[in-house]
Amino acid sequence: MRYETFVKGDIAVSKVMVDLQEKGYRVLLPFSEQSSYDLVAHDETNNKFFRIQVKMLGEKRTGLKNHSWDPFHEKSVKYIVNSFDYYAAYYPEKNIIIYPAFKFGGKNINITVPNTGRAFYWYEDFLKFTDEAVKKTLKDFGLKYKPKRDAEKDYLKRKVLHPSKEELEKLVWEKPTTVIAKQFGVSDNAISKWCKNLGIKKPSRGYWRKLECAKEKIIATTLTL
């Protein structure tokens, strides 16, 4: 497993080296294998050097790890503050490389638009060395958040045997909630929650008592006749 990890790491490093060279940087290797960074990018125009930590990520693994594996001690080691300048995160699924600053360690940077109501980092804001980025929302993509929860599906997946929505809607107008609850081995509150989740309207409070009184009056009237 570790061997596969190192192979993937080598592929990512090679991809980043090519990308940086195409962007006009001169790419150098660190003097020591113990360095906390994998590459050095030299901006010859401004004579600036950037220490690069390379990562390989994926559509389902978008978090920038703020630690690395120590092969000598066989443990995970957290990066020391400012131990390098930028990440170079390679996403093989879309052949994308992003360059977030060290401070983005531990953050998720999405390459596909997530179905979320929260703001998120978007990869297009990190295609060059990036120190600051403003989070996006679905509105920026002309989209709206759609909750994943489907009340009717959740209702039907539960362990207790449930009637269908149509059956329950019919039952609540045929029998009192207490009777239905005993029929399915649940509480009165459970029946009320089922109805609420499925958008079923129940008889108002006192409905069954009024119905019973009306039946008693009819019987009494019949007997007197």
Steps between C-alpha positions, in 0.01 A plus 500: 500500500785738588675407173188602303489826693862581411440413132201734488710765668770466235241535224362814664849649535573435131171664395568804717854538365371508143219743590734741678744496210216577259406793727852638461659389827834328537448186710761392757519210743568546874853427626377245756245219481397599852366836380134573569453601135537304176597768250620859472355728232727787397343812349801626304333829403451610864771271642258339745506142630189304605520180702240252372337205679341268243174309565280271291130545564173384344133588447407329829822595681522877471655577838857637511678293763704708742723202582725247326615143552837449666642176348782481755278511807193360322263765626312805380669833578324837496672775302676771697361849439643652180704186427421567132330775300239334278328171435492362148193274502454277196152368415552217247127466420502838326874551452489811719773643722427770757740709711350604838719665763615308809218645711241307295624173650208292626252684277286345226533644152229369268544408135130418458216720624375347829134486597536705816347802665842607628770705328793304356838549332505454120802365313501768227606756762820304566644430154797724581685565828216621723521666843138619528173362361132583550267206550225431246135409552256320271358839401831576326424206268133586452397204718288442809564263789286185486486312830587134453246380752183358350242479778288236329799276424633536857155414629482179294854387591435482875490167681135531605261381230338815368187543292545687173422871492162429338415231756595719796304794362194275480555347845522831691150585381364154576644442849631701795878534524510282813345210309738539205797517739406164659453350155862577407652460845613860538403806707243768420786744446654269241179506295493880524863518379424267208218727394713814539789354297268393221290817502178321602225706659347339813153555650494794739499453878161377625396369157446142614308608814269717292447212258419267790250751646331536163462120476354486852241766409399306189459181705302682769272658240443160336405337831248770586329446168 
